[in-house]
Amino acid sequence: MMDQQAKNKWNSIYSSAEIKTKNVSQGLCENAHLLAAGGHALDLACGTGGDAIFLASKGYSVDAWDISNTVTEKISAYATENNLNINAEARDINVSPPASASYDLVTVAHYLERSLAAVLIDALKPGGLLIYQTFTRTVTPSYSGPSNPEFRLADNELLSLFSGLKVIVYREEALLGDTSIGLRNEALLIAQKSLFSTMR
């Protein structure tokens, strides 16, 4: 059963939100050159749809999932109006996980559910890419993410969670150097599933 409390919370948050076409996660935007020319993508915890819209504009068929039906209905309307191949769905991945080997690309931004790591790996087709960016526990004074440390990553945790994948890009800049620039308060992993993977 879908987590109704979480659904209600995010429906309230997104009730007055607009679809933000330029709100693309930094990891995806800066590494778009690594993407194949189209394919089937999953934007998990899609929020206001920036990544899903970006990928659809690049020729991907995109499943955009979020626990909030309020925001997925807005994305669906936007996709229809702009002729974008986006299937936006209110879905709790803990209850209804993706099918095995169904995606060429999975993107996750600002969402952390550690128990889903194996599910996401399994959802990738052989050779598929994962782009995962979310909050860290090491933060600058200007940090404004979740206050609960359970929703933030320990040092190098993304590397551990997805150790079954080949690392393509990893960034976790912590507090080194000039903290006013770079990727701060977050970690980014881009990793690839083996072409010969038999992981289930």
Backbone as JSON Lines, residues from 0, in Angstrom:
{"i":0,"aa":"M","n":[0.84,-1.2,0.0],"ca":[0.0,0.0,0.0],"c":[0.88,1.25,0.0]}
{"i":1,"aa":"M","n":[0.51,2.23,-0.83],"ca":[1.26,3.47,-0.9],"c":[1.27,4.18,0.45]}
{"i":2,"aa":"D","n":[2.39,4.81,0.78],"ca":[2.53,5.56,2.02],"c":[1.65,6.82,1.92]}
{"i":3,"aa":"Q","n":[0.44,6.75,2.48],"ca":[-0.52,7.84,2.33],"c":[-0.05,9.12,3.01]}
{"i":4,"aa":"Q","n":[0.64,8.98,4.14],"ca":[1.14,10.17,4.84],"c":[2.15,10.92,3.97]}
{"i":5,"aa":"A","n":[3.08,10.16,3.35],"ca":[4.06,10.78,2.48],"c":[3.39,11.39,1.25]}
{"i":6,"aa":"K","n":[2.42,10.69,0.7],"ca":[1.69,11.2,-0.46],"c":[1.0,12.52,-0.12]}
{"i":7,"aa":"N","n":[0.33,12.58,1.02],"ca":[-0.36,13.8,1.43],"c":[0.62,14.95,1.63]}
{"i":8,"aa":"K","n":[1.76,14.64,2.24],"ca":[2.79,15.67,2.48],"c":[3.26,16.29,1.17]}
{"i":9,"aa":"W","n":[3.6,15.43,0.2],"ca":[4.15,15.95,-1.05],"c":[3.07,16.55,-1.94]}
{"i":10,"aa":"N","n":[1.84,16.07,-1.85],"ca":[0.76,16.72,-2.57],"c":[0.57,18.15,-2.08]}
{"i":11,"aa":"S","n":[0.71,18.34,-0.78],"ca":[0.59,19.69,-0.22],"c":[1.73,20.58,-0.7]}
{"i":12,"aa":"I","n":[2.94,20.03,-0.7],"ca":[4.12,20.8,-1.14],"c":[3.98,21.2,-2.6]}
{"i":13,"aa":"Y","n":[3.47,20.29,-3.44],"ca":[3.42,20.55,-4.88],"c":[2.12,21.19,-5.34]}
{"i":14,"aa":"S","n":[1.22,21.48,-4.42],"ca":[-0.1,21.99,-4.81],"c":[-0.01,23.29,-5.6]}
{"i":15,"aa":"S","n":[0.93,24.16,-5.25],"ca":[1.08,25.44,-5.95],"c":[2.34,25.49,-6.81]}
{"i":16,"aa":"A","n":[3.01,24.33,-6.96],"ca":[4.26,24.3,-7.73],"c":[3.99,24.33,-9.22]}
{"i":17,"aa":"E","n":[4.92,24.95,-9.96],"ca":[4.84,24.97,-11.41],"c":[5.85,23.97,-11.97]}
{"i":18,"aa":"I","n":[5.58,23.48,-13.16],"ca":[6.53,22.59,-13.83],"c":[7.73,23.43,-14.23]}
{"i":19,"aa":"K","n":[8.91,23.0,-13.8],"ca":[10.12,23.8,-13.99],"c":[11.01,23.15,-15.05]}
{"i":20,"aa":"T","n":[10.86,23.62,-16.26],"ca":[11.57,22.99,-17.38],"c":[13.08,23.17,-17.3]}
{"i":21,"aa":"K","n":[13.52,24.23,-16.62],"ca":[14.96,24.48,-16.53],"c":[15.56,23.98,-15.22]}
{"i":22,"aa":"N","n":[14.76,23.33,-14.4],"ca":[15.23,22.81,-13.11],"c":[15.81,21.41,-13.29]}
{"i":23,"aa":"V","n":[16.91,21.35,-14.06],"ca":[17.57,20.08,-14.37],"c":[18.67,19.85,-13.36]}
{"i":24,"aa":"S","n":[18.78,18.64,-12.84],"ca":[19.83,18.36,-11.85],"c":[21.21,18.6,-12.45]}
{"i":25,"aa":"Q","n":[22.11,19.09,-11.62],"ca":[23.44,19.46,-12.07],"c":[24.17,18.27,-12.7]}
{"i":26,"aa":"G","n":[24.03,17.1,-12.07],"ca":[24.72,15.92,-12.58],"c":[24.28,15.54,-13.98]}
{"i":27,"aa":"L","n":[22.99,15.63,-14.25],"ca":[22.48,15.3,-15.57],"c":[22.86,16.37,-16.59]}
{"i":28,"aa":"C","n":[22.66,17.62,-16.24],"ca":[22.92,18.72,-17.16],"c":[24.39,18.76,-17.59]}
{"i":29,"aa":"E","n":[25.29,18.61,-16.62],"ca":[26.72,18.74,-16.92],"c":[27.31,17.51,-17.58]}
{"i":30,"aa":"N","n":[26.57,16.4,-17.59],"ca":[27.1,15.16,-18.15],"c":[26.22,14.59,-19.25]}
{"i":31,"aa":"A","n":[25.45,15.45,-19.88],"ca":[24.54,15.01,-20.94],"c":[25.29,14.39,-22.11]}
{"i":32,"aa":"H","n":[26.56,14.76,-22.26],"ca":[27.35,14.2,-23.36],"c":[27.59,12.69,-23.2]}
{"i":33,"aa":"L","n":[27.34,12.15,-22.0],"ca":[27.52,10.72,-21.77],"c":[26.3,9.9,-22.18]}
{"i":34,"aa":"L","n":[25.2,10.57,-22.48],"ca":[23.95,9.87,-22.75],"c":[23.92,9.31,-24.16]}
{"i":35,"aa":"A","n":[23.25,8.18,-24.3],"ca":[22.99,7.62,-25.63],"c":[21.95,8.49,-26.33]}
{"i":36,"aa":"A","n":[21.81,8.29,-27.62],"ca":[20.84,9.07,-28.4],"c":[19.46,8.44,-28.25]}
{"i":37,"aa":"G","n":[18.83,8.7,-27.12],"ca":[17.5,8.17,-26.87],"c":[17.52,6.83,-26.18]}
{"i":38,"aa":"G","n":[16.35,6.33,-25.87],"ca":[16.21,5.09,-25.13],"c":[15.06,5.23,-24.15]}
{"i":39,"aa":"H","n":[15.0,4.31,-23.19],"ca":[13.93,4.3,-22.2],"c":[14.52,4.72,-20.86]}
{"i":40,"aa":"A","n":[14.0,5.78,-20.26],"ca":[14.56,6.33,-19.02],"c":[13.52,6.36,-17.92]}
{"i":41,"aa":"L","n":[14.01,6.24,-16.69],"ca":[13.2,6.42,-15.49],"c":[13.74,7.6,-14.71]}
{"i":42,"aa":"D","n":[12.88,8.58,-14.44],"ca":[13.21,9.69,-13.54],"c":[12.46,9.41,-12.25]}
{"i":43,"aa":"L","n":[13.19,8.91,-11.26],"ca":[12.59,8.48,-9.99],"c":[12.53,9.65,-9.01]}
{"i":44,"aa":"A","n":[11.38,9.78,-8.32],"ca":[11.14,10.92,-7.44],"c":[11.33,12.2,-8.26]}
{"i":45,"aa":"C","n":[10.54,12.3,-9.31],"ca":[10.78,13.27,-10.38],"c":[10.5,14.72,-9.98]}
{"i":46,"aa":"G","n":[9.78,14.93,-8.88],"ca":[9.5,16.3,-8.48],"c":[8.78,17.06,-9.58]}
{"i":47,"aa":"T","n":[9.21,18.28,-9.85],"ca":[8.53,19.11,-10.85],"c":[8.94,18.83,-12.28]}
{"i":48,"aa":"G","n":[9.7,17.75,-12.49],"ca":[9.86,17.23,-13.84],"c":[11.0,17.75,-14.68]}
{"i":49,"aa":"G","n":[11.92,18.5,-14.08],"ca":[13.01,19.07,-14.87],"c":[13.83,18.02,-15.61]}
{"i":50,"aa":"D","n":[14.23,16.97,-14.92],"ca":[15.05,15.93,-15.56],"c":[14.25,15.17,-16.61]}
{"i":51,"aa":"A","n":[13.0,14.85,-16.31],"ca":[12.16,14.12,-17.26],"c":[11.96,14.91,-18.54]}
{"i":52,"aa":"I","n":[11.69,16.19,-18.42],"ca":[11.49,17.05,-19.59],"c":[12.77,17.17,-20.39]}
{"i":53,"aa":"F","n":[13.89,17.33,-19.7],"ca":[15.19,17.42,-20.36],"c":[15.46,16.16,-21.17]}
{"i":54,"aa":"L","n":[15.23,14.99,-20.56],"ca":[15.5,13.73,-21.25],"c":[14.55,13.51,-22.42]}
{"i":55,"aa":"A","n":[13.28,13.87,-22.25],"ca":[12.33,13.72,-23.35],"c":[12.72,14.6,-24.53]}
{"i":56,"aa":"S","n":[13.27,15.78,-24.23],"ca":[13.71,16.68,-25.3],"c":[14.92,16.14,-26.03]}
{"i":57,"aa":"K","n":[15.63,15.18,-25.4],"ca":[16.79,14.54,-26.02],"c":[16.41,13.24,-26.74]}
{"i":58,"aa":"G","n":[15.12,12.96,-26.81],"ca":[14.67,11.79,-27.55],"c":[14.38,10.56,-26.72]}
{"i":59,"aa":"Y","n":[14.43,10.69,-25.42],"ca":[14.13,9.55,-24.55],"c":[12.62,9.38,-24.37]}
{"i":60,"aa":"S","n":[12.2,8.14,-24.21],"ca":[10.88,7.82,-23.7],"c":[11.03,7.74,-22.19]}
{"i":61,"aa":"V","n":[10.32,8.59,-21.45],"ca":[10.6,8.77,-20.02],"c":[9.42,8.35,-19.15]}
{"i":62,"aa":"D","n":[9.68,7.52,-18.17],"ca":[8.75,7.28,-17.09],"c":[9.13,8.2,-15.94]}
{"i":63,"aa":"A","n":[8.24,9.08,-15.55],"ca":[8.49,10.03,-14.46],"c":[7.62,9.62,-13.28]}
{"i":64,"aa":"W","n":[8.25,9.12,-12.23],"ca":[7.52,8.61,-11.07],"c":[7.74,9.5,-9.85]}
{"i":65,"aa":"D","n":[6.66,9.74,-9.14],"ca":[6.73,10.46,-7.87],"c":[5.57,9.98,-7.02]}
{"i":66,"aa":"I","n":[5.71,10.06,-5.71],"ca":[4.62,9.62,-4.83],"c":[3.44,10.59,-4.89]}
{"i":67,"aa":"S","n":[3.68,11.81,-5.38],"ca":[2.65,12.84,-5.44],"c":[1.89,12.79,-6.76]}
{"i":68,"aa":"N","n":[0.6,12.48,-6.7],"ca":[-0.22,12.53,-7.92],"c":[-0.45,13.96,-8.37]}
{"i":69,"aa":"T","n":[-0.39,14.91,-7.43],"ca":[-0.55,16.32,-7.78],"c":[0.5,16.75,-8.79]}
{"i":70,"aa":"V","n":[1.75,16.4,-8.54],"ca":[2.81,16.84,-9.44],"c":[2.86,16.01,-10.72]}
{"i":71,"aa":"T","n":[2.57,14.71,-10.64],"ca":[2.61,13.9,-11.86],"c":[1.48,14.29,-12.82]}
{"i":72,"aa":"E","n":[0.35,14.72,-12.29],"ca":[-0.73,15.2,-13.16],"c":[-0.31,16.48,-13.89]}
{"i":73,"aa":"K","n":[0.43,17.34,-13.2],"ca":[0.93,18.56,-13.83],"c":[1.95,18.24,-14.92]}
{"i":74,"aa":"I","n":[2.82,17.27,-14.66],"ca":[3.8,16.87,-15.67],"c":[3.1,16.25,-16.88]}
{"i":75,"aa":"S","n":[2.1,15.42,-16.64],"ca":[1.35,14.8,-17.74],"c":[0.72,15.87,-18.63]}
{"i":76,"aa":"A","n":[0.12,16.87,-18.02],"ca":[-0.51,17.95,-18.79],"c":[0.54,18.71,-19.6]}
{"i":77,"aa":"Y","n":[1.68,18.99,-18.99],"ca":[2.75,19.7,-19.7],"c":[3.27,18.87,-20.86]}
{"i":78,"aa":"A","n":[3.46,17.57,-20.64],"ca":[3.97,16.7,-21.69],"c":[3.0,16.63,-22.87]}
{"i":79,"aa":"T","n":[1.71,16.56,-22.58],"ca":[0.7,16.53,-23.64],"c":[0.72,17.82,-24.44]}
{"i":80,"aa":"E","n":[0.77,18.94,-23.74],"ca":[0.76,20.24,-24.4],"c":[1.99,20.46,-25.27]}
{"i":81,"aa":"N","n":[3.11,19.85,-24.9],"ca":[4.37,20.08,-25.6],"c":[4.84,18.86,-26.39]}
{"i":82,"aa":"N","n":[3.96,17.88,-26.55],"ca":[4.24,16.7,-27.37],"c":[5.53,16.0,-26.95]}
{"i":83,"aa":"L","n":[5.66,15.77,-25.64],"ca":[6.83,15.09,-25.09],"c":[6.45,13.68,-24.67]}
{"i":84,"aa":"N","n":[7.36,12.75,-24.88],"ca":[7.1,11.34,-24.59],"c":[7.41,11.05,-23.12]}
{"i":85,"aa":"I","n":[6.52,11.48,-22.26],"ca":[6.67,11.3,-20.82],"c":[5.43,10.61,-20.26]}
{"i":86,"aa":"N","n":[5.65,9.5,-19.58],"ca":[4.58,8.82,-18.86],"c":[4.75,9.13,-17.38]}
{"i":87,"aa":"A","n":[4.01,10.12,-16.88],"ca":[4.13,10.54,-15.48],"c":[3.12,9.76,-14.66]}
{"i":88,"aa":"E","n":[3.61,9.18,-13.57],"ca":[2.77,8.29,-12.77],"c":[3.02,8.48,-11.28]}
{"i":89,"aa":"A","n":[1.94,8.57,-10.51],"ca":[2.06,8.57,-9.05],"c":[2.32,7.13,-8.62]}
{"i":90,"aa":"R","n":[3.51,6.89,-8.1],"ca":[3.9,5.51,-7.82],"c":[4.88,5.47,-6.65]}
{"i":91,"aa":"D","n":[4.66,4.53,-5.78],"ca":[5.55,4.26,-4.65],"c":[6.43,3.09,-5.06]}
{"i":92,"aa":"I","n":[7.69,3.37,-5.33],"ca":[8.59,2.34,-5.85],"c":[8.81,1.21,-4.84]}
{"i":93,"aa":"N","n":[8.62,1.51,-3.56],"ca":[8.75,0.46,-2.55],"c":[7.65,-0.59,-2.7]}
{"i":94,"aa":"V","n":[6.5,-0.16,-3.21],"ca":[5.36,-1.05,-3.4],"c":[5.35,-1.65,-4.8]}
{"i":95,"aa":"S","n":[5.68,-0.81,-5.8],"ca":[5.64,-1.23,-7.2],"c":[6.96,-0.92,-7.87]}
{"i":96,"aa":"P","n":[7.97,-1.77,-7.68],"ca":[9.29,-1.52,-8.26],"c":[9.28,-1.69,-9.78]}
{"i":97,"aa":"P","n":[10.27,-1.14,-10.44],"ca":[10.36,-1.29,-11.9],"c":[10.7,-2.72,-12.29]}
{"i":98,"aa":"A","n":[10.35,-3.08,-13.5],"ca":[10.67,-4.41,-14.01],"c":[12.17,-4.56,-14.22]}
{"i":99,"aa":"S","n":[12.63,-5.76,-14.14],"ca":[14.05,-6.06,-14.34],"c":[14.48,-5.7,-15.76]}
{"i":100,"aa":"A","n":[15.68,-5.11,-15.87],"ca":[16.31,-4.81,-17.16],"c":[15.38,-4.05,-18.09]}
{"i":101,"aa":"S","n":[14.74,-3.0,-17.57],"ca":[13.74,-2.26,-18.35],"c":[14.18,-0.86,-18.77]}
{"i":102,"aa":"Y","n":[15.3,-0.37,-18.24],"ca":[15.7,1.01,-18.53],"c":[17.13,1.12,-19.02]}
{"i":103,"aa":"D","n":[17.3,2.02,-20.02],"ca":[18.64,2.38,-20.49],"c":[19.29,3.4,-19.57]}
{"i":104,"aa":"L","n":[18.45,4.14,-18.85],"ca":[18.93,5.21,-17.98],"c":[17.98,5.36,-16.8]}
{"i":105,"aa":"V","n":[18.56,5.48,-15.6],"ca":[17.78,5.79,-14.4],"c":[18.4,7.03,-13.77]}
{"i":106,"aa":"T","n":[17.59,8.04,-13.5],"ca":[18.07,9.24,-12.84],"c":[17.34,9.42,-11.51]}
{"i":107,"aa":"V","n":[18.11,9.81,-10.5],"ca":[17.56,10.09,-9.18],"c":[18.24,11.36,-8.66]}
{"i":108,"aa":"A","n":[17.46,12.33,-8.26],"ca":[18.02,13.56,-7.71],"c":[17.28,13.95,-6.43]}
{"i":109,"aa":"H","n":[18.04,14.13,-5.38],"ca":[17.52,14.62,-4.09],"c":[16.48,13.69,-3.49]}
{"i":110,"aa":"Y","n":[16.79,12.41,-3.56],"ca":[15.95,11.38,-2.94],"c":[16.87,10.26,-2.49]}
{"i":111,"aa":"L","n":[16.63,9.74,-1.29],"ca":[17.48,8.69,-0.77],"c":[16.66,7.63,-0.06]}
{"i":112,"aa":"E","n":[16.66,6.44,-0.62],"ca":[16.07,5.26,0.0],"c":[17.06,4.13,-0.24]}
{"i":113,"aa":"R","n":[17.89,3.89,0.76],"ca":[19.02,2.97,0.6],"c":[18.6,1.57,0.16]}
{"i":114,"aa":"S","n":[17.47,1.11,0.62],"ca":[17.02,-0.24,0.32],"c":[16.7,-0.45,-1.16]}
{"i":115,"aa":"L","n":[16.63,0.64,-1.91],"ca":[16.29,0.54,-3.34],"c":[17.5,0.37,-4.24]}
{"i":116,"aa":"A","n":[18.69,0.39,-3.7],"ca":[19.89,0.32,-4.55],"c":[19.87,-0.91,-5.45]}
{"i":117,"aa":"A","n":[19.61,-2.08,-4.87],"ca":[19.6,-3.3,-5.67],"c":[18.47,-3.28,-6.69]}
{"i":118,"aa":"V","n":[17.33,-2.68,-6.33],"ca":[16.19,-2.57,-7.25],"c":[16.56,-1.73,-8.46]}
{"i":119,"aa":"L","n":[17.25,-0.62,-8.24],"ca":[17.63,0.26,-9.34],"c":[18.68,-0.39,-10.24]}
{"i":120,"aa":"I","n":[19.61,-1.1,-9.64],"ca":[20.6,-1.82,-10.44],"c":[19.91,-2.85,-11.32]}
{"i":121,"aa":"D","n":[18.99,-3.57,-10.73],"ca":[18.26,-4.6,-11.47],"c":[17.42,-4.0,-12.59]}
{"i":122,"aa":"A","n":[16.91,-2.79,-12.39],"ca":[16.06,-2.14,-13.39],"c":[16.83,-1.71,-14.63]}
{"i":123,"aa":"L","n":[18.14,-1.56,-14.52],"ca":[18.96,-1.16,-15.66],"c":[19.14,-2.3,-16.65]}
{"i":124,"aa":"K","n":[19.06,-1.96,-17.92],"ca":[19.45,-2.91,-18.96],"c":[20.96,-3.07,-18.94]}
{"i":125,"aa":"P","n":[21.5,-4.16,-19.47],"ca":[22.95,-4.27,-19.61],"c":[23.49,-3.06,-20.38]}
{"i":126,"aa":"G","n":[24.51,-2.42,-19.83],"ca":[25.08,-1.22,-20.43],"c":[24.36,0.05,-20.04]}
{"i":127,"aa":"G","n":[23.29,-0.07,-19.24],"ca":[22.52,1.1,-18.84],"c":[23.25,1.98,-17.84]}
{"i":128,"aa":"L","n":[22.85,3.24,-17.79],"ca":[23.49,4.23,-16.91],"c":[22.59,4.61,-15.75]}
{"i":129,"aa":"L","n":[23.21,4.81,-14.59],"ca":[22.56,5.39,-13.42],"c":[23.18,6.75,-13.16]}
{"i":130,"aa":"I","n":[22.34,7.77,-13.0],"ca":[22.81,9.1,-12.58],"c":[22.11,9.41,-11.27]}
{"i":131,"aa":"Y","n":[22.88,9.46,-10.2],"ca":[22.32,9.61,-8.85],"c":[23.01,10.77,-8.14]}
{"i":132,"aa":"Q","n":[22.21,11.74,-7.72],"ca":[22.75,12.92,-7.04],"c":[21.87,13.24,-5.85]}
{"i":133,"aa":"T","n":[22.46,13.28,-4.66],"ca":[21.66,13.67,-3.5],"c":[22.54,14.21,-2.37]}
{"i":134,"aa":"F","n":[21.9,14.56,-1.28],"ca":[22.52,15.31,-0.2],"c":[23.51,14.48,0.62]}
{"i":135,"aa":"T","n":[24.53,15.17,1.14],"ca":[25.54,14.54,1.99],"c":[25.45,15.07,3.41]}
{"i":136,"aa":"R","n":[26.09,14.34,4.33],"ca":[26.11,14.78,5.73],"c":[27.16,15.85,5.98]}
{"i":137,"aa":"T","n":[28.19,15.89,5.15],"ca":[29.2,16.95,5.24],"c":[28.7,18.14,4.45]}
{"i":138,"aa":"V","n":[28.47,19.25,5.13],"ca":[27.79,20.38,4.48],"c":[28.46,21.71,4.82]}
{"i":139,"aa":"T","n":[28.2,22.68,3.95],"ca":[28.66,24.05,4.18],"c":[27.66,24.77,5.08]}
{"i":140,"aa":"P","n":[28.04,25.94,5.62],"ca":[27.1,26.68,6.48],"c":[25.82,27.1,5.77]}
{"i":141,"aa":"S","n":[25.85,27.2,4.46],"ca":[24.66,27.63,3.71],"c":[23.71,26.49,3.36]}
{"i":142,"aa":"Y","n":[23.99,25.3,3.85],"ca":[23.2,24.11,3.53],"c":[21.73,24.28,3.88]}
{"i":143,"aa":"S","n":[20.84,23.84,2.96],"ca":[19.41,23.99,3.2],"c":[18.63,22.72,2.87]}
{"i":144,"aa":"G","n":[19.27,21.57,2.88],"ca":[18.61,20.31,2.58],"c":[17.94,19.71,3.8]}
{"i":145,"aa":"P","n":[17.65,18.41,3.76],"ca":[16.94,17.75,4.86],"c":[17.73,17.8,6.17]}
{"i":146,"aa":"S","n":[17.01,18.0,7.26],"ca":[17.67,18.08,8.57],"c":[17.93,16.69,9.15]}
{"i":147,"aa":"N","n":[17.17,15.7,8.73],"ca":[17.35,14.33,9.23],"c":[18.55,13.69,8.54]}
{"i":148,"aa":"P","n":[19.59,13.31,9.29],"ca":[20.79,12.73,8.66],"c":[20.52,11.42,7.94]}
{"i":149,"aa":"E","n":[19.41,10.76,8.24],"ca":[19.07,9.52,7.54],"c":[18.78,9.78,6.06]}
{"i":150,"aa":"F","n":[18.45,11.01,5.73],"ca":[18.17,11.37,4.34],"c":[19.38,12.0,3.66]}
{"i":151,"aa":"R","n":[20.54,11.84,4.29],"ca":[21.78,12.36,3.73],"c":[22.84,11.26,3.72]}
{"i":152,"aa":"L","n":[23.74,11.35,2.79],"ca":[24.75,10.32,2.57],"c":[25.97,10.48,3.47]}
{"i":153,"aa":"A","n":[26.47,9.37,3.95],"ca":[27.78,9.35,4.61],"c":[28.86,9.47,3.53]}
{"i":154,"aa":"D","n":[30.09,9.7,3.94],"ca":[31.19,9.82,3.0],"c":[31.29,8.57,2.12]}
{"i":155,"aa":"N","n":[31.34,8.78,0.82],"ca":[31.52,7.7,-0.17],"c":[30.38,6.67,-0.17]}
{"i":156,"aa":"E","n":[29.26,7.0,0.43],"ca":[28.2,6.01,0.56],"c":[27.61,5.59,-0.79]}
{"i":157,"aa":"L","n":[27.47,6.52,-1.72],"ca":[26.94,6.14,-3.03],"c":[27.82,5.07,-3.7]}
{"i":158,"aa":"L","n":[29.12,5.18,-3.51],"ca":[30.02,4.18,-4.08],"c":[29.77,2.8,-3.49]}
{"i":159,"aa":"S","n":[29.46,2.76,-2.2],"ca":[29.17,1.48,-1.55],"c":[27.82,0.93,-1.99]}
{"i":160,"aa":"L","n":[26.81,1.8,-2.04],"ca":[25.46,1.35,-2.39],"c":[25.4,0.75,-3.79]}
{"i":161,"aa":"F","n":[26.2,1.32,-4.7],"ca":[26.16,0.89,-6.1],"c":[27.49,0.28,-6.54]}
{"i":162,"aa":"S","n":[28.09,-0.47,-5.64],"ca":[29.41,-1.07,-5.92],"c":[29.35,-2.1,-7.05]}
{"i":163,"aa":"G","n":[28.16,-2.58,-7.39],"ca":[28.04,-3.54,-8.48],"c":[28.11,-2.92,-9.86]}
{"i":164,"aa":"L","n":[28.19,-1.59,-9.93],"ca":[28.25,-0.88,-11.2],"c":[29.65,-0.31,-11.44]}
{"i":165,"aa":"K","n":[29.96,-0.06,-12.69],"ca":[31.23,0.56,-13.07],"c":[31.12,2.08,-12.9]}
{"i":166,"aa":"V","n":[32.0,2.67,-12.13],"ca":[31.97,4.11,-11.89],"c":[32.48,4.85,-13.14]}
{"i":167,"aa":"I","n":[31.67,5.78,-13.62],"ca":[32.05,6.63,-14.75],"c":[32.45,8.02,-14.24]}
{"i":168,"aa":"V","n":[31.63,8.57,-13.36],"ca":[31.9,9.88,-12.76],"c":[31.53,9.8,-11.29]}
{"i":169,"aa":"Y","n":[32.39,10.36,-10.43],"ca":[32.02,10.5,-9.02],"c":[32.53,11.83,-8.5]}
{"i":170,"aa":"R","n":[31.63,12.58,-7.85],"ca":[32.0,13.85,-7.24],"c":[31.43,13.94,-5.84]}
{"i":171,"aa":"E","n":[32.29,14.27,-4.91],"ca":[31.88,14.53,-3.53],"c":[32.93,15.47,-2.97]}
{"i":172,"aa":"E","n":[32.72,16.76,-3.17],"ca":[33.77,17.75,-2.94],"c":[33.86,18.22,-1.5]}
{"i":173,"aa":"A","n":[32.83,17.88,-0.71],"ca":[32.85,18.16,0.73],"c":[33.19,19.63,0.98]}
{"i":174,"aa":"L","n":[34.19,19.89,1.83],"ca":[34.53,21.26,2.22],"c":[35.91,21.68,1.71]}
{"i":175,"aa":"L","n":[36.38,21.0,0.69],"ca":[37.7,21.31,0.15],"c":[37.7,22.62,-0.65]}
{"i":176,"aa":"G","n":[38.74,23.42,-0.44],"ca":[38.93,24.61,-1.25],"c":[37.84,25.65,-1.1]}
{"i":177,"aa":"D","n":[37.51,26.3,-2.22],"ca":[36.52,27.37,-2.25],"c":[35.12,26.77,-2.28]}
{"i":178,"aa":"T","n":[34.45,26.76,-1.15],"ca":[33.15,26.1,-1.06],"c":[32.01,26.9,-1.7]}
{"i":179,"aa":"S","n":[32.32,28.09,-2.22],"ca":[31.29,28.88,-2.88],"c":[31.04,28.42,-4.31]}
{"i":180,"aa":"I","n":[31.88,27.53,-4.8],"ca":[31.7,27.0,-6.16],"c":[31.83,25.48,-6.13]}
{"i":181,"aa":"G","n":[31.4,24.84,-7.2],"ca":[31.5,23.39,-7.3],"c":[30.23,22.7,-6.83]}
{"i":182,"aa":"L","n":[30.32,21.39,-6.67],"ca":[29.18,20.59,-6.2],"c":[29.34,20.4,-4.69]}
{"i":183,"aa":"R","n":[28.6,21.2,-3.93],"ca":[28.71,21.18,-2.48],"c":[27.44,20.64,-1.85]}
{"i":184,"aa":"N","n":[27.58,20.03,-0.68],"ca":[26.45,19.5,0.1],"c":[25.77,18.31,-0.56]}
{"i":185,"aa":"E","n":[26.34,17.82,-1.66],"ca":[25.76,16.71,-2.39],"c":[26.87,15.82,-2.95]}
{"i":186,"aa":"A","n":[26.5,14.6,-3.29],"ca":[27.39,13.7,-4.01],"c":[26.73,13.3,-5.32]}
{"i":187,"aa":"L","n":[27.55,13.04,-6.31],"ca":[27.06,12.64,-7.63],"c":[27.78,11.37,-8.07]}
{"i":188,"aa":"L","n":[26.98,10.39,-8.49],"ca":[27.52,9.16,-9.07],"c":[26.88,8.93,-10.43]}
{"i":189,"aa":"I","n":[27.73,8.71,-11.42],"ca":[27.27,8.19,-12.71],"c":[27.97,6.86,-12.9]}
{"i":190,"aa":"A","n":[27.19,5.81,-13.07],"ca":[27.75,4.47,-13.12],"c":[27.01,3.63,-14.15]}
{"i":191,"aa":"Q","n":[27.69,2.61,-14.66],"ca":[27.16,1.81,-15.75],"c":[27.06,0.35,-15.36]}
{"i":192,"aa":"K","n":[25.97,-0.28,-15.77],"ca":[25.8,-1.71,-15.58],"c":[26.57,-2.45,-16.67]}
{"i":193,"aa":"S","n":[27.21,-3.52,-16.3],"ca":[27.98,-4.3,-17.27],"c":[27.11,-4.77,-18.41]}
{"i":194,"aa":"L","n":[27.66,-4.8,-19.6],"ca":[26.95,-5.34,-20.75],"c":[26.68,-6.82,-20.59]}
{"i":195,"aa":"F","n":[27.48,-7.46,-19.73],"ca":[27.36,-8.91,-19.56],"c":[26.81,-9.25,-18.19]}
{"i":196,"aa":"S","n":[26.12,-8.29,-17.56],"ca":[25.62,-8.51,-16.2],"c":[24.55,-9.58,-16.16]}
{"i":197,"aa":"T","n":[24.65,-10.4,-15.15],"ca":[23.6,-11.4,-14.89],"c":[22.94,-11.12,-13.55]}
{"i":198,"aa":"M","n":[23.18,-9.92,-12.99],"ca":[22.67,-9.56,-11.68],"c":[21.15,-9.54,-11.68]}
{"i":199,"aa":"R","n":[20.56,-10.15,-10.67],"ca":[19.11,-10.17,-10.52],"c":[18.75,-9.86,-9.06]}
